[in-house]
Amino acid sequence: MSTFEWIIALLLGAVGLSALARRIKVPYPTFLAIGGALIAFVPSSPSWTLEPDLALALFVAPVLLDAAFDTSLRDLRNNWVPVSTLVVAAVGLTTAGVAFVAHRLMPDMPWAAAVALGAIVAPPDAAAAVAILSQVKLPYRMVKVLEGESLLNDASALLIYRIAVGAVATEHLAWSQVAPTMALALVGSVIAGLAAGRIIPLFMERVTEAPSAIIVQFATTFMIWIAAEHLGLSGILTIVVYAITLARTAGERMPARLRVPSYAVWETTVFVLNVLAFMLIGMQMRPIWTRLDADVRWEYCVAAAWILLTVVLVRLFWVTFYRTTLRVLVAHGIYHPKDPKQVASAKGGLIISWCGMRGLVTLATAFALPENFPYRDFIVFIAFAVVLGSLVIQGLTLRPLILAFDLKDDDPVGIEVARGRAVAYRAALDAIESDPSEEAEILRLEYRAILMQTETDPNGGIANRELPADPLRRRAIEAARKSIFDLRATEVIGDDAFHRLEEELDRAELSAGG
């Protein structure tokens, strides 16, 4: 088949796999990983290639911005202790553990290459965990910890990855050389992200057509990543800070008629990028597999099993160690948490440990390795095997495990939504209180206008016509929208509740003509 036919077939196949995943309630990346593995063994399947330097920008930048845009600063701040330990300690220990195991299995493998492998497989994937967590009710705080971890651990893992790759290139890299550069990159990335989040919206809000606005959104995302990389900054950290900064004002700057299609396009794009990443890495597996003789294939498979086991056990060890240490500190009066729920139960700790599926970022970083990187085939093989193994083993068992533990809370987001909705609609009523029209009369006028339009132009519509109630409705919605902005700014409600209310108001606004 031609390239175009293969693209159509792969996308339709991915849609079918995604539908099957929803039906049996498993994360869709699990089936994408299986599909990618099968691609490697399909006769006459294509062998598409991608510039290694392009992989991270193409796959990671938009996916990360989409995840960071919905991140709640309030929840990150409230859970900074468990999130930071997972982002720093869990990623660091996993990198070290995998590097040690890989070097023992492959004694000729340079330590820098082994560390690069460890950094590649260290960060869990957001999409796989969220796909499961959206199907079951977990305590809200656990969900926020996992989302915060999956957002920030990519930055710490990629920082280690870049240092290791640089060490291979220079053959010697002293810590005295790395530390200042690392500190400058971290501080510079935060400043660059904040500046971009303040300046770029001033230009973006001038674009008022939905297709153009969406193109500008994607273009600026790639531009920020590319600029950060050229300046020696962390592209991941810059994008995360940019997206979080952008999200604080996007609701006020972007009208509903742009926001609704924009969200839909971004959701679709993230899905397509996941599909392409799994399929492209599957295509890379076939030449690797065919170049290996039977003994080496077995050696690679055994190594993949050991490294997958290391990845799972290190995370389990760290979460258990952290939870036990926290309980000892609380028992001895050394640490006094504001919320007792900050100390996870044994069941909660196991769930957090088991939410360690790897995915898109692991595939992209493995793909981004230079062609002449030592043991590149081995690293790509191990990376894909760890992604496939974690998604199949953990992805298929996580939901039954959660249901068996029956972990619940009092639905804090639902409580905040109800509180925010009450404030928003009081504000809406206050905005139209001075209008002499009654609700019934407004509705009658609206329906009469629809009937008149139908009689005068049966083939026409009313989408672009102003109805009598529309100015009143828009004024009320504007007041309600301002009230939820204030509630989020004062942290009376969190971002999850805010976005749910924002969606309600967007639907109401779009139902008003004009």
N, C-alpha and C positions, 0 to 999 in steps of 0.2 A: 504494500500500500504506500501511497505518497505520504509525505509529512503531514499535509493538511488532513488527510483521512485518518491518520493515526491520532492526531490531536483531537478530532471529533470523537473517535472511538474511546480514547482515554478519558475525556471529560464525561461522556455519557456513562462509561463504566464506573467512574468515580461517583457520579450521581446515584447510580444503582447501588453501589457499595454503601454510600452514605445513608440511603433510604433503608437498606437492610440493617445497618448499624442502629439507626433510630428504632427500628421495629423490635430488635432483640435487646435494645438498650445497652449498647456498648459504645465507647468513643469511636467516632468515624476514623481517626488516624490509625486505629488498629487495623481496620480493613484496608486502608491505603497502604500501610506497611506490607501487608500480605500481598496486595496487588503489585506493589513495587518489586517484591521478591519474585513473584511469578513472571514479571516482565523479563527478568534476567534469563529465564529459561524458555521463553516463547520463541520458536523458530522464526527467523527473518524479522524479528522485532528491530526497531530503529536503534541507532547508537548516536543519539544527539549529544553534543558537547556544549559546554558553557565555560566562558573564561572564569578561572578560579576567583579572580579579584571581583568579578561581578556578582558572585553567588551571595555574599553577605548583604550587599546593598539591595539586590533584587528580592531576596526572600525574607531577610530579617527586618529591614527598615520599616516597610509598611505593616508587617504583622506586629512588630513591637509598638509602633505608634497607635495602632488600633487598640491594643491591650492597655497601653499607658493612658490613653485618652479617658478611659472609664475608671481609672484608679482614683480612689478617695484618699486625699492627703490626711484627712482626719483619721481614717482607719489605719493608714500606714504609721502615723504618729502613735496611735494607741497600741499598736502591736509591734513597735520598733524592736523590742528585745528579741522575740522569737524569730521575726523576719530577718534581722541582721545576723543572728547566729546561723540561720540556714544559708543565708547569702554568702557569708564569709567562711564560717567554720565548716559547714557541710560541704560546700564546694571545694574548699581547700583540702579537707581530709579525703574527699573522693578523688580529687586530682592526684594527691600523694599516694593513696592506696592503689589506684589503677596504674600509676607510673611504676610503682614497686613490683606489682604483679606482672606487668608487661615486660619489664626489664628482666625479671626472673625467667619468664617464658622465652624471651628472645634476648639472650645475653649480649648479642652484637648490636642491639638497638641502642642508639645514643640516648642518654638520659633526657636531653632536651626534647627529642622526639617522643619519648615515653610520657613526659610531662604534657606535651601537646595533646597526646591521645587522652590523657586524664582530663584535661580541660575541655576537650571536645565532648566527652560523655558525661561530664559532671552536672550540667544544668538540666533539671527536669523541664518538661514542656508544658506551657499553659493550656494549649488547646485540648490536649487529651484529658487533663484533670477537670477542666471546666465542663467538657462534654459530659462527664460522669456526674459532677456536682450539680449540674442543672437538672438532672433527672431524679435526684433524691434530696431529702432535706437533711442538711448537715448544720450543726451549730454555726451561726453566722461568723463568729470569731475565727473558727477553723478555716472557713472559706476565705476570709480576708487574709489570713496568714499565708495560705497557699497561693493566692493571687499575688500578694506582695512579693513572695519569694520568687515566683515564676517570672515576675517582671524585672527584678533586680539581679537575680543570679546570673543572667546572661552577661551582664556587664562585668561581674567579677571573673567569670569563667573566660570570657573573651580577652580580658586583660592578661590573665595568665597565659592564654593561648598565644597572644601576640608576642609576649616576652620569650616564650619557648621557641616560637618560629624564628624570632630574631636571633636567639642564641644559636640556633642551627646555622643560620646564614653567616654569622660572624665567627662561629666556632668558639667564641669566648665572650662572655657577657658578665661583667662584675656587678655585684649588687650596688656598689657605689655609683655606677653609671645608670642603673635602672631606677633606683629610688627617686631621684629628683625628676626624672622624666615621667615616672608614674604619678607623682604628686602633682606635677604641672598638668598632666593630661586629665586627672580627676577634677581639679579645680577649674581648669579651662573649659572642660566639657559642661560643667554646671553653669558657668557664666555664659557660655555660648548658647546653651539651651534656653536659659532665661531670656537672653537678648533676642533670640529668634522668636520666642513665644510672645514677646512684646511688640516686635517690629513687623514681622510678616503679616499678622492679622490686619494691620493698617492698609496693606495693599490687597489682601484677599477679599476684604469686605467691599471693595470697589467692583468685584466681578459678581454680577447679579444673575447670570444665566446658569442653570444647574449643570449642564454638561461642561461648560468652561470652568465653573467653580470646582468641580470634582477633579478635572484634569490639573488645575492649579494646585489642589491639595496633594495629589500624588507627586507632581513635579517638585514642589517645595520639600516634600519629605525626602526624596532622593537627593535633592540639592544639599540639604542640611547634612545628610549622611556623608556625601562625597566631600563637602567642604570640611567637615570635622576630621575625616580621614587624612585629607591633604595637609591639615594643620597639625597632625600628630595627636589629635584628641581621640577620645573614645566615641565612636559613632553611636554605640548603643546608649551610653549614658546621656549623650547630647540629645538623642531622639526622645528618650524617656522624659528628661526635664522639659524639653520643648512641648511634648504632648500634654504633660500635666499642666504646664503654664497656659497652653492654648485652651485647654478644657475649662479653665476658670472663667474665661470671658466669651467662649464660643456661643454659649446659649443666648447671650445678649446681642452679640454681633451678627449671628447667622439666623435668618428668618426660617420659619418652618418649611416653606416651599423648597428651600435648599437643603435643609438638614435631613428631611425624610429620605429623599433619593440618595443623598450622600451616604447615610448610614447603610442603606441597602447595597450600594455599590461596594463599599468597603467590606461588608460582610461577605459578599460574593468573591471579591478579590482575595481575601484571606483564604477562603476555601480553595480557590484555583491555585494559589501559590503553594498550599500544602500538597495539592495533587501533583503539581509539577515537580516539587522537591522530591517526593517519594518516587515518582516515576523516573526522574533523571538519575537519582542515586541507584535505582534498580538497574538502569541501563549501564551504569558504571561497573556493576557487579559482574556482568557477564564476561567482559574481557578479563577481569581479574580472575574469575573462576576458571576460565578456559586456559589461562597461562599456568595454572598450578597443577602439579601432578597429584596423584591420589594421596600420597603420604603428606604432602604439604597442606592439602585441603583438610585432611583430618587434624593436622596440627593447628591450623587456623580455627577450625570449629571448636576444638578443645580450649584454645586460648580465649575465644569469644565467650564460651560458657563460664570460664573462670572469671573473666572481667565483668560479665553480667552479674555473677554472684557477688563479686566485690562491690559493685555499684549498689546493689540492694542492701547488703549487710552493713556497709559503712553508713548509709543513711539511717538504717534501723538503730545502729549503735549510737550515732550522734543524738537522735531524737530521744532515745532512752536515757542517755547520759544527761542531756539537758533537762529533761523532765525530772529525773531523780535529784539532780543538783538543786533545781529550783525548789523542790519539795523540802529538801534538807534545810535550805536557807530560810524558807518560810517557817519551818518547825522550830528553828533556833532563834527566830525573831530577827534575823539579819536582813531579810527582804520582806517588805510589806506591799504586796500588790494591791492596786486600787480595786481591782475586780478579782475575786477568788477564781473565776473561770480562766484567768490567765495561765493557771497551772493545769495543763491538760491531764485528763485521766489516762489510765493505761490503754483503754480502748481508743481514746482520741489520739494518743501518741502513735498507736499502731496504724491508724488510718492515715495520719500525716506521713508516716514512714512509707506506707504503701502507695502514696500519691507521688511516686517518683518516676513516672513514665517519661522516657526521652522522646524527642520528636524533631521538629523543623530546625531548630537552632543547631542541634547536633549534626544533622545532615548537611546543613549549609556550611558549617565550619569545617567539616571533613572535606567537603567538596572544594572549599576555598584553599586548601593546601597547595602550594606550588607543585608543579608536575615533577620536579626533580627532588622533592622532599624525601629524606630517607624513610624507608618502610611505608611509603604513602599507600600502596595497595593494602598492606596489612591494616593500617589505621582506618582506611575507608571501609574495609570489610568488617572490622570490629565495631566501628561506629554504627553501621547499618544493622549488624547483628544485635547490638545492645538496644537499639531503637525497636527493632522487630520483637526481640524477646521481652522487653519491658512492656510494650504495648499489648502483646498477646497474653503474657502471664498476669501482669498487674491489671491491665485494662479490662480483661474478662472477669477477673475475680474481685475487683474493687467494689462494684455495686452490690453483689451478694454479701460482701463483708460489712459494708455500711448498713445494709438492711438488717443483718444479723445482730449488729451492735445496738441498733435502734437509738442512735444519738439524735437528740432533738433540743430545741431551745424555744423561746417564746416569740419567735418571728419578729426581731427588732425592726427589720426593714418594713414589714407590714404595718407595724405600730407607727413608724415615722411617716409612711405614706399617708395613713389616716390623719395624722396630726397635720401634715403639710397640706393635704387636700382641704381640711377644714379651714385653715388659714387662707388658702388660695381662693376658695369660693366665697369666704367672707369679704375678701378684698374685691372680688368680682362684683358682688352685690353692692358694696359701697360705691364702686365706680359708676353704677347705673342707677343709684338710688334716686338721684334728682330728676331722672327722666320720667315724664308723666305717663308713658306707655305702660300697659299691663302685659304680663306674660302671654295671656291668652290672645290679646289683640295682636301682639307681635307675631305669634304663630299663625294667626288667621291671615294677617297681611302677607306673610311669607308664602303660605300655601296658595293664596289668591294670585300672587305674582307668578308662581310656578304654573298654575292653571292658565293664566293669561298668556304666558310664554308658549305653552303647549298649543293653545288654540291659534295663536298668530303664526307660530313657526313650528309645526309638528316635527320637522326633521332637525330642528336646532336643539340647543342645550342651554343650560343656565350657568354653566361653569364660569363664564366670564361676565355674567351680569350681576349687578349689585342688588341684593334683596333688601327690603326695608329693615330687617332685623340685623343685617350684617355689620353696619357701623357700631351698633350697640354691642353686638357679640364680640367684635374685635376689641372694643374699649374694655369690656369686662375681662377678656382673655389677657390683654396687656397688663391690667392690674394684678390679675392672678399670677401671671408669669413673674412680675416684679417681686411679688411676695415670696415665691419659692426661691428666687435668687437670694433674697435677704435671709431666708431660713438656712440656706446652704452656707452663705458667707458667715453667719453666726454659729454654724455647726449645730443648729437645732435638728437638722436632718442631714444625713450623709449623702454621698453621691449616688448610691443605688436608689434611694428613695427619690432623690432629685430627678434622676433620669426617667424613672417610671412616671412621675408627675409631668415632666417635660413632654413625654410621649403622649400623655392624655391631652395636654393643652395643644400640642401640635395637631392632633387629629381634629380637635374642635376648631382650631384656627383655619385649617385647610378646608373644613366644611363650609366656611364663610366665603362667599364669592368676592370678587374685586381684587 
